[in-house]
Amino acid sequence: MFHELVHSTGHEKRLKRGLGERLAPFGSPDYSKEELVAELGSAFLCAAAGISPPTIEQSAAYLDGWTLSLKGDIRLVIRAAGRGQRAADHIRGVIFDAPAAAAE
Protein backbone atom coordinates (compact mmCIF):
# COMPACT_ATOMS: atom_id res chain seq x y z
CA MET A 1 0.00 0.00 0.00
CA PHE A 2 2.77 2.45 0.90
CA HIS A 3 4.52 1.77 -2.41
CA GLU A 4 1.40 2.75 -4.37
CA LEU A 5 0.81 5.80 -2.15
CA VAL A 6 4.32 7.03 -2.92
CA HIS A 7 3.60 6.67 -6.66
CA SER A 8 0.52 8.85 -6.16
CA THR A 9 2.66 11.71 -4.81
CA GLY A 10 4.43 12.01 -8.18
CA HIS A 11 1.34 13.58 -9.78
CA GLU A 12 1.62 17.13 -11.14
CA LYS A 13 -0.62 18.48 -8.34
CA ARG A 14 1.53 16.90 -5.61
CA LEU A 15 5.33 16.53 -5.87
CA LYS A 16 5.62 16.74 -9.68
CA ARG A 17 7.90 13.80 -10.47
CA GLY A 18 6.84 13.80 -14.13
CA LEU A 19 4.11 11.20 -13.84
CA GLY A 20 1.79 12.67 -16.43
CA GLU A 21 -0.53 11.03 -18.89
CA ARG A 22 2.32 9.23 -20.69
CA LEU A 23 3.94 6.80 -18.31
CA ALA A 24 7.39 5.47 -19.04
CA PRO A 25 7.39 1.96 -20.50
CA PHE A 26 8.01 -0.97 -18.16
CA GLY A 27 11.72 -1.64 -17.67
CA SER A 28 12.86 1.73 -19.03
CA PRO A 29 15.28 3.84 -16.97
CA ASP A 30 12.54 6.35 -16.08
CA TYR A 31 10.19 3.56 -15.00
CA SER A 32 12.96 2.00 -12.94
CA LYS A 33 13.77 5.30 -11.26
CA GLU A 34 10.16 5.82 -10.21
CA GLU A 35 10.00 2.26 -8.86
CA LEU A 36 13.12 2.97 -6.81
CA VAL A 37 11.57 6.19 -5.44
CA ALA A 38 8.34 4.33 -4.58
CA GLU A 39 10.12 1.50 -2.83
CA LEU A 40 12.42 3.77 -0.84
CA GLY A 41 9.47 5.97 0.15
CA SER A 42 7.59 2.83 1.16
CA ALA A 43 10.52 1.72 3.32
CA PHE A 44 10.56 5.12 5.05
CA LEU A 45 6.82 4.86 5.70
CA CYS A 46 7.20 1.29 7.01
CA ALA A 47 9.87 2.52 9.43
CA ALA A 48 7.64 5.38 10.59
CA ALA A 49 4.75 2.95 11.09
CA GLY A 50 6.89 0.42 12.95
CA ILE A 51 6.38 -2.30 10.35
CA SER A 52 8.64 -5.29 10.85
CA PRO A 53 12.06 -5.99 9.29
CA PRO A 54 10.85 -8.97 7.16
CA THR A 55 8.74 -6.52 5.14
CA ILE A 56 11.74 -4.23 4.76
CA GLU A 57 13.93 -7.19 3.71
CA GLN A 58 11.38 -8.00 1.01
CA SER A 59 11.63 -4.39 -0.18
CA ALA A 60 15.42 -4.68 -0.34
CA ALA A 61 15.14 -7.65 -2.69
CA TYR A 62 12.71 -5.70 -4.90
CA LEU A 63 15.06 -2.72 -4.98
CA ASP A 64 17.99 -4.90 -5.96
CA GLY A 65 16.21 -5.87 -9.17
CA TRP A 66 15.65 -2.26 -10.21
CA THR A 67 19.16 -1.10 -9.38
CA LEU A 68 20.56 -3.59 -11.88
CA SER A 69 18.92 -1.65 -14.70
CA LEU A 70 20.25 1.67 -13.39
CA LYS A 71 23.96 0.95 -12.89
CA GLY A 72 25.25 3.95 -14.83
CA ASP A 73 23.88 6.69 -12.53
CA ILE A 74 26.13 7.06 -9.49
CA ARG A 75 23.85 9.62 -7.79
CA LEU A 76 20.66 7.70 -8.45
CA VAL A 77 20.16 6.28 -4.96
CA ILE A 78 20.73 9.67 -3.32
CA ARG A 79 18.18 11.37 -5.61
CA ALA A 80 15.69 8.51 -5.27
CA ALA A 81 16.05 8.47 -1.48
CA GLY A 82 15.45 12.22 -1.34
CA ARG A 83 12.35 11.92 -3.51
CA GLY A 84 11.17 8.91 -1.53
CA GLN A 85 11.62 10.79 1.74
CA ARG A 86 9.79 13.81 0.33
CA ALA A 87 6.94 11.53 -0.74
CA ALA A 88 6.81 9.88 2.70
CA ASP A 89 6.78 13.31 4.34
CA HIS A 90 3.99 14.46 2.00
CA ILE A 91 1.88 11.40 2.86
CA ARG A 92 2.47 11.91 6.58
CA GLY A 93 1.67 15.64 6.33
CA VAL A 94 5.17 16.72 7.35
CA ILE A 95 5.92 20.23 6.10
CA PHE A 96 9.34 21.86 5.98
CA ASP A 97 10.46 25.36 5.04
CA ALA A 98 10.07 25.98 1.30
CA PRO A 99 13.83 26.14 0.52
CA ALA A 100 14.51 22.80 2.24
CA ALA A 101 11.55 21.09 0.57
CA ALA A 102 12.56 22.33 -2.89
CA ALA A 103 16.22 21.31 -2.58
CA GLU A 104 17.39 18.25 -4.47
Residue frames as qw, qx, qy, qz and C-alpha x, y, z in Angstrom:
[[0.000, 0.886, 0.463, 0.000, 0.00, 0.00, 0.00],
 [0.302, -0.795, 0.092, 0.517, 2.77, 2.45, 0.90],
 [0.442, -0.086, 0.590, 0.670, 4.52, 1.77, -2.41],
 [0.183, 0.604, 0.643, 0.435, 1.40, 2.75, -4.37],
 [0.190, -0.915, -0.287, 0.210, 0.81, 5.80, -2.15],
 [0.396, -0.553, 0.292, 0.673, 4.32, 7.03, -2.92],
 [0.331, 0.259, 0.651, 0.633, 3.60, 6.67, -6.66],
 [0.024, 0.819, 0.558, 0.131, 0.52, 8.85, -6.16],
 [0.297, -0.810, -0.058, 0.503, 2.66, 11.71, -4.81],
 [0.448, -0.134, 0.479, 0.743, 4.43, 12.01, -8.18],
 [0.267, 0.736, 0.591, 0.194, 1.34, 13.58, -9.78],
 [0.285, 0.495, 0.123, 0.812, 1.62, 17.13, -11.14],
 [0.368, -0.742, -0.131, -0.545, -0.62, 18.48, -8.34],
 [0.813, -0.570, -0.055, 0.103, 1.53, 16.90, -5.61],
 [0.552, -0.636, 0.331, 0.425, 5.33, 16.53, -5.87],
 [0.522, 0.796, -0.153, -0.264, 5.62, 16.74, -9.68],
 [0.536, -0.413, 0.681, 0.280, 7.90, 13.80, -10.47],
 [0.242, 0.392, -0.611, -0.643, 6.84, 13.80, -14.13],
 [0.211, 0.188, 0.959, -0.018, 4.11, 11.20, -13.84],
 [0.379, 0.280, -0.075, -0.879, 1.79, 12.67, -16.43],
 [0.827, 0.276, 0.117, -0.475, -0.53, 11.03, -18.89],
 [0.788, 0.454, -0.416, -0.003, 2.32, 9.23, -20.69],
 [0.737, -0.580, 0.348, -0.012, 3.94, 6.80, -18.31],
 [0.091, 0.635, -0.742, -0.195, 7.39, 5.47, -19.04],
 [0.843, 0.118, -0.447, -0.273, 7.39, 1.96, -20.50],
 [0.880, -0.446, 0.154, -0.053, 8.01, -0.97, -18.16],
 [0.889, -0.079, 0.144, 0.427, 11.72, -1.64, -17.67],
 [0.412, 0.747, -0.003, 0.521, 12.86, 1.73, -19.03],
 [0.429, 0.099, -0.434, 0.786, 15.28, 3.84, -16.97],
 [0.266, -0.334, 0.077, -0.901, 12.54, 6.35, -16.08],
 [0.797, -0.329, -0.347, -0.368, 10.19, 3.56, -15.00],
 [0.766, -0.073, -0.506, 0.390, 12.96, 2.00, -12.94],
 [0.188, 0.251, -0.334, 0.889, 13.77, 5.30, -11.26],
 [0.521, -0.376, -0.033, -0.766, 10.16, 5.82, -10.21],
 [0.868, -0.237, -0.428, -0.086, 10.00, 2.26, -8.86],
 [0.579, 0.071, -0.484, 0.653, 13.12, 2.97, -6.81],
 [0.140, -0.322, 0.188, -0.917, 11.57, 6.19, -5.44],
 [0.721, -0.337, -0.224, -0.563, 8.34, 4.33, -4.58],
 [0.852, -0.164, -0.477, 0.142, 10.12, 1.50, -2.83],
 [0.393, 0.142, -0.437, 0.796, 12.42, 3.77, -0.84],
 [0.336, -0.341, 0.066, -0.875, 9.47, 5.97, 0.15],
 [0.824, -0.286, -0.369, -0.321, 7.59, 2.83, 1.16],
 [0.709, -0.036, -0.534, 0.458, 10.52, 1.72, 3.32],
 [0.083, 0.240, -0.322, 0.912, 10.56, 5.12, 5.05],
 [0.593, -0.321, -0.098, -0.732, 6.82, 4.86, 5.70],
 [0.844, -0.181, -0.506, -0.005, 7.20, 1.29, 7.01],
 [0.485, 0.074, -0.516, 0.702, 9.87, 2.52, 9.43],
 [0.197, -0.268, 0.168, -0.928, 7.64, 5.38, 10.59],
 [0.751, -0.248, -0.209, -0.575, 4.75, 2.95, 11.09],
 [0.456, -0.461, 0.711, -0.271, 6.89, 0.42, 12.95],
 [0.931, 0.243, -0.078, -0.262, 6.38, -2.30, 10.35],
 [0.831, -0.403, 0.362, 0.126, 8.64, -5.29, 10.85],
 [0.161, -0.628, 0.627, 0.433, 12.06, -5.99, 9.29],
 [0.528, 0.143, 0.804, 0.235, 10.85, -8.97, 7.16],
 [0.419, 0.821, 0.382, -0.067, 8.74, -6.52, 5.14],
 [0.016, 0.912, -0.297, -0.283, 11.74, -4.23, 4.76],
 [0.443, -0.336, 0.766, 0.323, 13.93, -7.19, 3.71],
 [0.553, 0.496, 0.659, 0.116, 11.38, -8.00, 1.01],
 [0.249, 0.952, 0.068, -0.166, 11.63, -4.39, -0.18],
 [0.267, -0.707, 0.552, 0.353, 15.42, -4.68, -0.34],
 [0.541, 0.050, 0.784, 0.301, 15.14, -7.65, -2.69],
 [0.423, 0.782, 0.457, 0.013, 12.71, -5.70, -4.90],
 [0.006, 0.947, -0.179, -0.268, 15.06, -2.72, -4.98],
 [0.494, -0.417, 0.657, 0.388, 17.99, -4.90, -5.96],
 [0.574, 0.413, 0.660, 0.254, 16.21, -5.87, -9.17],
 [0.275, 0.936, 0.220, 0.023, 15.65, -2.26, -10.21],
 [0.266, -0.846, 0.337, 0.316, 19.16, -1.10, -9.38],
 [0.657, -0.056, 0.625, 0.417, 20.56, -3.59, -11.88],
 [0.459, 0.660, 0.480, 0.351, 18.92, -1.65, -14.70],
 [0.008, -0.988, -0.059, -0.141, 20.25, 1.67, -13.39],
 [0.829, -0.256, -0.017, 0.497, 23.96, 0.95, -12.89],
 [0.525, 0.423, 0.117, 0.729, 25.25, 3.95, -14.83],
 [0.153, -0.797, -0.083, -0.579, 23.88, 6.69, -12.53],
 [0.507, 0.055, -0.637, 0.578, 26.13, 7.06, -9.49],
 [0.116, -0.086, 0.375, -0.916, 23.85, 9.62, -7.79],
 [0.478, -0.271, -0.633, -0.544, 20.66, 7.70, -8.45],
 [0.518, -0.402, -0.725, 0.210, 20.16, 6.28, -4.96],
 [0.199, -0.241, -0.334, 0.889, 20.73, 9.67, -3.32],
 [0.274, -0.036, -0.258, -0.926, 18.18, 11.37, -5.61],
 [0.550, -0.282, -0.700, -0.358, 15.69, 8.51, -5.27],
 [0.435, -0.344, -0.683, 0.476, 16.05, 8.47, -1.48],
 [0.016, -0.158, -0.170, 0.973, 15.45, 12.22, -1.34],
 [0.435, -0.098, -0.417, -0.792, 12.35, 11.92, -3.51],
 [0.563, -0.284, -0.774, -0.052, 11.17, 8.91, -1.53],
 [0.293, -0.291, -0.571, 0.709, 11.62, 10.79, 1.74],
 [0.177, 0.064, -0.051, -0.981, 9.79, 13.81, 0.33],
 [0.530, -0.199, -0.619, -0.544, 6.94, 11.53, -0.74],
 [0.504, -0.322, -0.753, 0.274, 6.81, 9.88, 2.70],
 [0.122, -0.218, -0.353, 0.902, 6.78, 13.31, 4.34],
 [0.329, -0.058, -0.319, -0.887, 3.99, 14.46, 2.00],
 [0.570, -0.283, -0.727, -0.258, 1.88, 11.40, 2.86],
 [0.482, -0.371, -0.637, 0.474, 2.47, 11.91, 6.58],
 [0.088, -0.926, -0.310, -0.196, 1.67, 15.64, 6.33],
 [0.602, -0.501, 0.004, 0.622, 5.17, 16.72, 7.35],
 [0.362, 0.888, 0.143, 0.244, 5.92, 20.23, 6.10],
 [0.643, -0.287, 0.004, 0.710, 9.34, 21.86, 5.98],
 [0.027, 0.737, -0.071, -0.672, 10.46, 25.36, 5.04],
 [0.704, 0.677, 0.078, -0.200, 10.07, 25.98, 1.30],
 [0.262, 0.766, -0.579, -0.095, 13.83, 26.14, 0.52],
 [0.343, -0.344, 0.868, -0.104, 14.51, 22.80, 2.24],
 [0.712, 0.307, 0.582, -0.247, 11.55, 21.09, 0.57],
 [0.626, 0.752, -0.049, -0.200, 12.56, 22.33, -2.89],
 [0.083, -0.713, 0.679, 0.151, 16.22, 21.31, -2.58],
 [0.980, 0.152, 0.071, -0.104, 17.39, 18.25, -4.47]]
